[in-house]
Amino acid sequence: MGEEKKEEKAISRRKYLGAVGGLAAAAAVGWGLAGYLASKPKAPAVEKTVTITKTEAITPTAPATTPIKKYAGLTLKVPFPEGWGSWAPGIAMVHEFEEETGMKVDYHFLPWAENGSKQLLEITNKTGAYDLNTVGAEEWPMFLPHLIGLNSRIEEHWGSLNAFMSDVFPKLQEPLIYEGEHRGIPIHANTMFLAYRKDLFEDPKNQKRFEEQYGRELQPPKTFQELDEVATFFNDPPRLYGITAEQHKWILFSTLITLFYDAGFELLDKDLRPTMKYDDKARETMIEILKWHQDAYQKKKYINIDSLKFLDGEILDFFTSGNAAMALYIWMDFWGGVPGYHAPEVRKRIGKVEAIPLPTIKPDGVHHGGVGSWWIHGIPEDSKHPDAAWEYIKWAISEKVQLACAAGQFPPYKSICEKAIKLTMPHAPDVPLIPKDVFEVFTKAKNLYYCYSANKMVIEVSMEPLTKAQDLFESCLLGMITPEKAIDEYTKALEETLKAAGYYRR
């Protein structure tokens, strides 16, 4: 286990936007609200508009806290995943919050593999090590019993609980409440998408040759059947792969399950039994998903095999160096970060990069909503400074901070997203800050991955069965086992865990 962590740490390049280098880079390009104002962004030229329906008038989430000098001299201890591209701009702005409030923010940057487990260890042992928690969707349910309720604070800030909930995207609402109290505030939302090299697709020679071979126009793929044709067409390794992908085993299950969800299925049925075992269509769909990827790596070889070790930094480097025509399972983290997919040197090297929703595994092209990542702040029961922690949370979800971070995430609040989708990248004014088509699919996404099924929180599925699934699916993509065997062994482990936890008692 120790050696595996060393290996994973060595290959990850998330650190390049970490506590020092990333903040310096962000500051150097004015990557905060000042950068947006200075760039005078224009609305992108797009035909479609995204309409967000509000159920009631929403007070903007934004006004950052007014100066509260009673916190002068206080140090707030805040855990944070190390080198998080999405939040580098926000962290670079924290000095403004410190000046406003008089307090000092002491960030504890934790390795990604240890971020949740380290915080959980501290909170369950009530050590008081942290004044708030920064947790992702897959681990959040285990924190709920150890966090304070926030209803009264939410009512004071938003005016009412209804105003808060009507501003939060619906799927983000499911896990916030525990024993009648809201115990978390979303600070980040994200989803996967496909990036492609626009110039390659619009090259007249490529268009003519593709139409001669496939009898249709060369366009960005909407289904995996189309993706197979386009990837095959462009594939010419090692000079150029049709596709590269972010498939490290930490996130492999999420990249595959998002296609399963987007096809209209869930992990567990209404009786909390694995659909891949008890629903024939669900099983067939997951077999198809695994087989497509196994063939892409082993038979057709249009995805580079080393992408099974890729995280954000690796796929960014590989794709922007010109080694692939398309990139699968991109997250917003470095989409507009610095450097990122739209840096001037990238544009000069490979042309403009555009984003579309992930293709669907079903031929109808209909999206049912895949996986949406989200992160929250909560205040632990043993926080030494809960009031100061709440002031920090209000700052983190303010419009100023959320817009500064929007190039690397979706603001989890409708009122702020309405503004973000009208902006363009400060350093690439012909690129929307948020890709609209990707955003539309995100609004349908299931944001608790696999922990929330049949309208229940099922924490156990993100424990040992998840680890087993990561190993099994990686072995499948490496060609070591069949898709059927991977599914059978995973669902067996999943069902045994659920039985042991007492979910099937009558």
C-alpha positions as CSV (number, residue, x, y, z in Angstrom):
1,M,0.0,0.0,0.0
2,G,2.8,2.4,0.9
3,E,4.6,1.7,-2.4
4,E,1.4,2.2,-4.3
5,K,0.9,5.6,-2.8
6,K,4.5,6.6,-3.6
7,E,4.0,5.6,-7.2
8,E,0.7,7.5,-7.4
9,K,2.3,10.5,-5.8
10,A,5.2,10.4,-8.2
11,I,3.0,10.4,-11.3
12,S,0.6,13.0,-10.3
13,R,1.2,16.6,-11.5
14,R,-1.7,18.2,-9.6
15,K,1.1,19.9,-7.6
16,Y,2.0,22.2,-10.4
17,L,-0.9,24.4,-9.4
18,G,-0.3,23.8,-5.7
19,A,0.3,25.8,-2.7
20,V,3.2,27.8,-4.1
21,G,3.8,27.5,-7.8
22,G,0.1,27.5,-8.7
23,L,-0.7,30.6,-6.6
24,A,2.2,32.4,-8.1
25,A,1.0,31.5,-11.6
26,A,-2.5,32.6,-10.8
27,A,-1.4,35.9,-9.3
28,A,1.0,36.6,-12.2
29,V,-1.9,36.5,-14.8
30,G,-4.4,38.4,-12.6
31,W,-6.5,35.3,-12.2
32,G,-9.0,36.6,-9.7
33,L,-12.0,38.9,-10.1
34,A,-9.6,41.7,-11.0
35,G,-8.5,39.6,-14.0
36,Y,-12.1,39.3,-15.1
37,L,-12.8,43.0,-14.8
38,A,-9.6,44.0,-16.5
39,S,-10.3,41.6,-19.4
40,K,-13.7,43.1,-20.0
41,P,-15.1,39.7,-21.1
42,K,-17.7,39.5,-23.8
43,A,-20.5,37.1,-24.1
44,P,-19.6,34.1,-26.3
45,A,-21.3,33.8,-29.7
46,V,-23.5,30.8,-29.2
47,E,-26.9,30.1,-30.7
48,K,-28.4,28.4,-27.6
49,T,-28.9,29.9,-24.3
50,V,-29.3,28.2,-20.9
51,T,-32.4,29.1,-19.0
52,I,-32.4,28.5,-15.3
53,T,-35.8,28.6,-13.7
54,K,-36.0,29.9,-10.1
55,T,-38.7,28.9,-7.8
56,E,-38.4,32.2,-5.9
57,A,-36.4,35.4,-5.8
58,I,-32.9,34.6,-4.7
59,T,-30.7,37.0,-2.7
60,P,-27.3,36.9,-4.4
61,T,-25.0,34.5,-2.6
62,A,-22.2,36.9,-3.0
63,P,-21.6,39.8,-0.7
64,A,-18.4,38.7,0.9
65,T,-18.2,39.3,4.6
66,T,-17.9,42.9,5.9
67,P,-14.9,43.6,8.1
68,I,-15.2,41.8,11.4
69,K,-12.2,42.8,13.3
70,K,-13.2,40.8,16.4
71,Y,-11.3,37.9,14.6
72,A,-8.1,39.8,14.7
73,G,-5.2,37.5,15.7
74,L,-7.3,34.3,15.2
75,T,-5.8,31.6,13.1
76,L,-8.3,29.4,11.2
77,K,-7.1,25.9,10.3
78,V,-8.5,24.8,6.9
79,P,-7.7,21.4,5.2
80,F,-7.5,21.4,1.4
81,P,-6.5,18.9,-1.3
82,E,-3.0,19.7,-2.5
83,G,-2.7,21.5,-5.9
84,W,-6.4,21.8,-6.7
85,G,-6.5,23.6,-10.0
86,S,-10.1,24.7,-9.6
87,W,-9.4,26.5,-6.4
88,A,-6.0,28.0,-7.0
89,P,-7.6,31.4,-8.0
90,G,-9.6,31.4,-4.8
91,I,-6.7,30.6,-2.5
92,A,-4.7,33.3,-4.2
93,M,-7.4,35.8,-3.1
94,V,-7.5,34.7,0.5
95,H,-5.4,37.6,1.6
96,E,-8.4,39.8,0.9
97,F,-10.5,37.8,3.3
98,E,-7.7,38.0,5.9
99,E,-7.5,41.8,5.5
100,E,-11.3,42.1,5.8
101,T,-11.7,40.0,8.9
102,G,-8.4,40.3,10.7
103,M,-8.0,36.5,10.9
104,K,-5.2,34.3,9.4
105,V,-6.1,31.3,7.2
106,D,-3.8,28.4,7.8
107,Y,-4.2,26.0,4.8
108,H,-3.2,22.4,5.5
109,F,-2.6,21.0,2.0
110,L,-3.1,17.3,2.0
111,P,-2.3,14.7,-0.7
112,W,-5.3,13.8,-2.8
113,A,-5.1,10.1,-1.7
114,E,-5.1,11.2,2.0
115,N,-7.4,14.2,2.0
116,G,-10.6,12.6,3.0
117,S,-9.1,9.9,5.3
118,K,-6.9,12.3,7.1
119,Q,-9.8,14.7,7.8
120,L,-12.1,11.8,8.8
121,L,-9.5,10.4,11.3
122,E,-9.3,13.8,12.9
123,I,-13.0,14.5,13.1
124,T,-14.0,11.0,14.4
125,N,-11.3,11.3,17.1
126,K,-12.4,14.8,17.9
127,T,-8.9,16.2,17.9
128,G,-9.9,19.7,17.0
129,A,-7.2,19.8,14.3
130,Y,-9.4,21.6,11.8
131,D,-11.9,24.4,12.1
132,L,-13.8,23.2,9.0
133,N,-13.7,20.3,6.5
134,T,-13.2,20.3,2.8
135,V,-14.6,17.0,1.5
136,G,-15.6,15.4,-1.9
137,A,-18.9,13.7,-2.7
138,E,-17.7,10.1,-2.3
139,E,-16.5,10.6,1.3
140,W,-19.0,13.2,2.5
141,P,-21.6,10.9,3.9
142,M,-19.2,9.6,6.5
143,F,-18.7,13.1,7.8
144,L,-22.3,14.0,8.3
145,P,-22.7,12.7,11.9
146,H,-19.7,14.7,13.0
147,L,-20.7,18.1,11.7
148,I,-22.7,20.9,13.3
149,G,-26.1,22.0,11.9
150,L,-26.2,25.1,9.9
151,N,-29.9,25.9,9.5
152,S,-29.9,29.1,11.6
153,R,-26.7,30.4,9.9
154,I,-28.2,29.7,6.5
155,E,-31.5,31.4,7.4
156,E,-29.5,34.5,8.5
157,H,-27.4,34.7,5.4
158,W,-29.9,33.7,2.7
159,G,-33.1,34.9,4.4
160,S,-34.6,31.4,4.5
161,L,-33.8,27.7,4.0
162,N,-36.0,27.7,0.9
163,A,-34.0,30.6,-0.7
164,F,-30.8,28.6,-0.1
165,M,-32.2,25.4,-1.5
166,S,-33.8,27.0,-4.6
167,D,-30.4,28.5,-5.4
168,V,-28.5,25.2,-5.1
169,F,-28.7,22.7,-8.1
170,P,-31.3,20.0,-7.2
171,K,-28.9,17.1,-7.2
172,L,-26.6,18.9,-4.8
173,Q,-29.4,19.1,-2.3
174,E,-29.8,15.4,-1.6
175,P,-26.9,14.9,0.7
176,L,-26.9,18.2,2.6
177,I,-29.4,17.3,5.3
178,Y,-28.8,15.0,8.2
179,E,-31.3,14.6,11.1
180,G,-33.2,17.6,9.9
181,E,-30.2,20.0,9.7
182,H,-28.3,21.2,6.7
183,R,-24.7,20.3,7.5
184,G,-22.8,21.3,4.5
185,I,-22.4,24.1,2.0
186,P,-21.4,23.3,-1.6
187,I,-18.3,25.2,-2.8
188,H,-17.6,23.4,-6.1
189,A,-19.3,21.4,-8.8
190,N,-17.8,19.6,-11.8
191,T,-18.5,17.0,-14.5
192,M,-16.6,15.1,-17.2
193,F,-16.6,16.1,-20.9
194,L,-14.7,15.5,-24.1
195,A,-12.1,18.0,-25.5
196,Y,-11.1,18.0,-29.1
197,R,-8.8,19.8,-31.5
198,K,-11.0,22.0,-33.6
199,D,-8.5,22.6,-36.4
200,L,-8.2,18.8,-37.0
201,F,-11.9,18.4,-37.4
202,E,-12.3,21.4,-39.7
203,D,-9.3,20.7,-41.9
204,P,-10.8,20.4,-45.5
205,K,-8.5,17.4,-46.3
206,N,-9.6,15.5,-43.2
207,Q,-13.2,16.3,-43.9
208,K,-13.0,15.0,-47.4
209,R,-11.1,11.8,-46.5
210,F,-13.5,11.1,-43.6
211,E,-16.6,11.4,-45.7
212,E,-15.1,9.1,-48.4
213,Q,-14.4,6.5,-45.7
214,Y,-17.5,6.7,-43.6
215,G,-20.1,8.3,-45.8
216,R,-20.9,11.1,-43.3
217,E,-19.6,14.5,-42.3
218,L,-16.7,14.7,-39.9
219,Q,-18.1,16.1,-36.7
220,P,-17.4,15.9,-33.0
221,P,-18.9,12.6,-31.8
222,K,-22.2,12.4,-30.0
223,T,-22.3,8.7,-29.4
224,F,-19.6,6.1,-28.7
225,Q,-20.3,4.5,-32.1
226,E,-19.3,7.8,-33.7
227,L,-16.4,8.2,-31.3
228,D,-15.1,4.8,-32.5
229,E,-15.1,5.9,-36.1
230,V,-13.5,9.3,-35.4
231,A,-10.9,7.8,-33.1
232,T,-10.0,5.2,-35.7
233,F,-9.8,7.8,-38.4
234,F,-7.3,10.0,-36.6
235,N,-5.3,7.2,-35.0
236,D,-1.7,7.1,-36.1
237,P,0.4,6.2,-33.1
238,P,2.9,7.1,-31.8
239,R,2.6,10.4,-33.7
240,L,-1.0,10.9,-32.9
241,Y,-3.6,8.8,-30.9
242,G,-7.2,9.1,-31.7
243,I,-8.0,9.5,-28.0
244,T,-6.2,10.0,-24.7
245,A,-8.1,9.7,-21.4
246,E,-7.9,10.4,-17.7
247,Q,-8.2,6.8,-16.3
248,H,-6.1,6.5,-13.2
249,K,-7.7,3.9,-10.9
250,W,-8.6,6.5,-8.3
251,I,-11.2,7.8,-10.8
252,L,-11.6,4.9,-13.2
253,F,-14.9,3.7,-11.6
254,S,-16.3,7.2,-11.9
255,T,-15.4,7.5,-15.6
256,L,-17.2,4.3,-16.4
257,I,-20.2,4.7,-14.1
258,T,-20.9,8.1,-15.5
259,L,-21.6,6.4,-18.9
260,F,-23.8,3.8,-17.1
261,Y,-25.8,6.6,-15.3
262,D,-26.0,8.7,-18.5
263,A,-27.6,5.7,-20.2
264,G,-30.4,5.9,-17.7
265,F,-29.4,3.4,-15.0
266,E,-28.4,3.6,-11.3
267,L,-26.0,1.4,-9.3
268,L,-28.8,0.0,-7.0
269,D,-32.4,-0.6,-7.7
270,K,-35.4,0.3,-5.4
271,D,-34.6,-2.7,-3.2
272,L,-30.9,-1.6,-3.0
273,R,-29.7,-4.6,-5.1
274,P,-27.0,-4.2,-7.8
275,T,-28.7,-3.4,-11.1
276,M,-25.8,-4.9,-13.0
277,K,-26.9,-8.3,-11.6
278,Y,-30.6,-8.1,-11.4
279,D,-31.5,-5.9,-14.5
280,D,-30.6,-7.5,-17.8
281,K,-30.5,-4.2,-19.7
282,A,-28.3,-2.7,-17.1
283,R,-25.9,-5.6,-17.2
284,E,-25.7,-5.5,-21.0
285,T,-25.0,-1.8,-20.9
286,M,-22.2,-2.1,-18.5
287,I,-20.7,-5.0,-20.5
288,E,-20.9,-2.8,-23.6
289,I,-19.2,0.1,-21.7
290,L,-16.3,-2.1,-20.5
291,K,-15.9,-3.9,-23.8
292,W,-15.7,-0.6,-25.7
293,H,-12.9,0.5,-23.5
294,Q,-11.1,-2.8,-23.5
295,D,-11.1,-2.9,-27.3
296,A,-10.0,0.7,-27.5
297,Y,-6.9,-0.1,-25.4
298,Q,-6.2,-3.7,-26.5
299,K,-7.5,-4.3,-29.9
300,K,-7.9,-1.0,-31.7
301,K,-5.2,0.8,-29.7
302,Y,-6.5,4.3,-30.3
303,I,-6.2,5.2,-26.6
304,N,-2.7,5.3,-25.3
305,I,-2.2,2.6,-22.7
306,D,-0.3,4.8,-20.3
307,S,-3.5,6.9,-19.8
308,L,-4.5,4.3,-17.3
309,K,-2.1,6.1,-15.0
310,F,-3.2,9.7,-16.0
311,L,-4.5,12.3,-13.7
312,D,-5.4,15.9,-14.6
313,G,-1.8,17.0,-15.1
314,E,-0.7,14.0,-17.2
315,I,-3.7,14.2,-19.6
316,L,-3.2,18.0,-19.9
317,D,0.4,17.6,-20.9
318,F,-0.2,14.7,-23.3
319,F,-3.1,16.3,-25.1
320,T,-1.7,19.9,-25.3
321,S,1.6,18.5,-26.6
322,G,-0.3,17.4,-29.7
323,N,-0.3,13.7,-29.1
324,A,-4.0,13.0,-29.4
325,A,-7.0,14.3,-31.4
326,M,-9.4,14.0,-28.5
327,A,-9.3,13.7,-24.7
328,L,-11.9,11.8,-22.7
329,Y,-13.0,12.4,-19.1
330,I,-11.7,15.9,-18.9
331,W,-12.7,17.8,-15.7
332,M,-13.0,21.5,-15.4
333,D,-10.1,21.7,-13.0
334,F,-7.5,22.9,-15.6
335,W,-9.9,23.7,-18.4
336,G,-9.3,27.4,-18.0
337,G,-6.5,27.2,-15.5
338,V,-3.0,28.5,-16.0
339,P,-1.4,26.9,-17.8
340,G,-4.4,25.1,-19.3
341,Y,-6.1,24.0,-22.5
342,H,-6.4,27.6,-23.7
343,A,-2.9,29.0,-22.9
344,P,-1.4,31.0,-25.7
345,E,1.4,28.5,-26.2
346,V,-1.2,25.7,-26.5
347,R,-3.2,27.6,-29.1
348,K,0.0,28.2,-31.1
349,R,0.9,24.5,-30.9
350,I,-2.4,22.6,-31.5
351,G,-5.0,25.3,-32.4
352,K,-8.2,25.9,-30.6
353,V,-9.5,23.3,-28.1
354,E,-13.3,22.9,-27.7
355,A,-15.5,20.9,-25.3
356,I,-18.6,18.9,-25.8
357,P,-20.6,16.5,-23.5
358,L,-19.3,13.0,-23.2
359,P,-20.7,10.8,-26.0
360,T,-23.4,8.5,-24.9
361,I,-23.1,4.7,-25.1
362,K,-26.6,4.5,-26.5
363,P,-27.1,5.2,-30.2
364,D,-30.0,7.7,-29.6
365,G,-27.6,10.3,-28.2
366,V,-29.9,11.2,-25.3
367,H,-28.3,12.3,-22.1
368,H,-29.9,11.1,-18.8
369,G,-27.2,12.7,-16.6
370,G,-23.9,11.1,-15.7
371,V,-21.6,11.8,-12.8
372,G,-21.2,15.3,-11.3
373,S,-18.5,15.8,-8.8
374,W,-19.0,18.3,-6.0
375,W,-17.2,19.4,-2.9
376,I,-18.5,20.9,0.3
377,H,-17.4,22.8,3.4
378,G,-18.8,21.6,6.8
379,I,-17.9,22.7,10.3
380,P,-16.9,19.8,12.7
381,E,-18.4,19.6,16.1
382,D,-15.0,20.0,17.6
383,S,-14.1,23.1,15.7
384,K,-12.4,25.6,17.9
385,H,-13.7,28.6,15.9
386,P,-17.1,27.7,14.4
387,D,-18.2,31.3,13.9
388,A,-14.9,32.2,12.1
389,A,-15.3,29.1,10.0
390,W,-18.7,30.3,8.9
391,E,-17.3,33.6,7.9
392,Y,-14.7,31.8,5.8
393,I,-17.5,29.7,4.2
394,K,-19.5,32.8,3.3
395,W,-16.4,34.2,1.6
396,A,-15.7,31.0,-0.3
397,I,-19.2,30.9,-1.8
398,S,-19.3,34.7,-2.5
399,E,-19.9,35.7,-6.1
400,K,-16.4,37.3,-6.3
401,V,-14.6,34.1,-5.3
402,Q,-16.9,31.7,-7.3
403,L,-16.5,33.7,-10.5
404,A,-12.7,33.8,-10.1
405,C,-12.8,30.0,-9.8
406,A,-15.4,29.4,-12.5
407,A,-13.0,28.6,-15.3
408,G,-12.1,25.4,-13.3
409,Q,-15.5,24.5,-12.0
410,F,-19.2,25.1,-12.1
411,P,-20.4,27.5,-9.3
412,P,-22.9,25.3,-7.4
413,Y,-25.4,28.2,-7.2
414,K,-27.8,29.1,-10.0
415,S,-27.6,32.8,-9.4
416,I,-23.8,32.8,-9.9
417,C,-23.9,30.4,-12.8
418,E,-26.3,32.7,-14.6
419,K,-23.5,35.3,-14.7
420,A,-20.6,32.8,-15.3
421,I,-22.1,31.4,-18.5
422,K,-22.1,34.8,-20.0
423,L,-18.4,35.3,-19.5
424,T,-15.3,34.3,-21.6
425,M,-11.8,33.3,-20.6
426,P,-9.7,36.3,-19.7
427,H,-6.7,34.9,-21.6
428,A,-8.9,33.4,-24.4
429,P,-11.8,35.8,-25.1
430,D,-13.2,33.5,-27.9
431,V,-13.7,30.7,-25.4
432,P,-16.7,30.6,-23.0
433,L,-15.8,30.5,-19.3
434,I,-18.2,27.6,-19.0
435,P,-19.0,25.4,-22.1
436,K,-22.8,25.7,-22.4
437,D,-23.6,22.3,-23.8
438,V,-21.5,20.6,-21.0
439,F,-23.2,22.8,-18.5
440,E,-26.7,21.7,-19.7
441,V,-25.7,18.0,-19.2
442,F,-24.2,18.8,-15.8
443,T,-27.6,20.1,-14.6
444,K,-28.9,16.5,-15.1
445,A,-26.0,14.8,-13.4
446,K,-26.2,12.6,-10.3
447,N,-23.9,14.4,-7.9
448,L,-23.4,11.7,-5.3
449,Y,-21.8,9.2,-7.7
450,Y,-22.8,5.9,-6.2
451,C,-23.5,6.7,-2.6
452,Y,-27.1,7.9,-3.2
453,S,-29.4,5.2,-4.6
454,A,-33.1,4.6,-4.3
455,N,-33.5,7.9,-2.4
456,K,-31.2,6.7,0.3
457,M,-27.7,7.3,1.4
458,V,-25.7,4.1,1.1
459,I,-22.3,4.9,2.5
460,E,-21.1,1.3,2.3
461,V,-20.8,1.2,-1.5
462,S,-18.0,3.7,-1.4
463,M,-15.9,1.6,0.9
464,E,-14.4,-1.8,0.1
465,P,-16.6,-2.6,-2.9
466,L,-15.3,0.6,-4.6
467,T,-11.7,-0.4,-4.1
468,K,-12.5,-3.8,-5.6
469,A,-14.3,-2.2,-8.5
470,Q,-11.3,0.0,-9.3
471,D,-9.0,-3.1,-9.4
472,L,-11.4,-5.2,-11.4
473,F,-12.1,-2.6,-14.0
474,E,-8.5,-1.7,-14.4
475,S,-7.7,-5.4,-15.0
476,C,-10.5,-5.5,-17.6
477,L,-9.2,-2.6,-19.5
478,L,-5.7,-4.2,-19.4
479,G,-7.2,-7.3,-21.0
480,M,-6.6,-9.5,-18.0
481,I,-10.2,-10.4,-17.4
482,T,-13.5,-10.2,-19.3
483,P,-16.1,-7.5,-18.8
484,E,-18.5,-10.2,-17.6
485,K,-16.1,-11.5,-14.9
486,A,-15.3,-7.9,-13.8
487,I,-19.1,-7.2,-13.3
488,D,-19.8,-10.5,-11.6
489,E,-17.0,-10.2,-9.1
490,Y,-17.8,-6.5,-8.3
491,T,-21.6,-7.1,-7.8
492,K,-20.8,-10.1,-5.6
493,A,-18.6,-8.0,-3.4
494,L,-21.2,-5.2,-3.4
495,E,-24.0,-7.5,-2.5
496,E,-22.1,-9.1,0.3
497,T,-21.3,-5.7,1.8
498,L,-24.9,-4.6,1.7
499,K,-26.1,-7.8,3.3
500,A,-23.5,-7.5,6.1
501,A,-24.6,-4.0,6.7
502,G,-28.2,-5.1,7.1
503,Y,-29.8,-3.5,4.1
504,Y,-31.7,-6.7,3.1
505,R,-33.4,-7.4,6.4
506,R,-37.1,-8.1,6.2
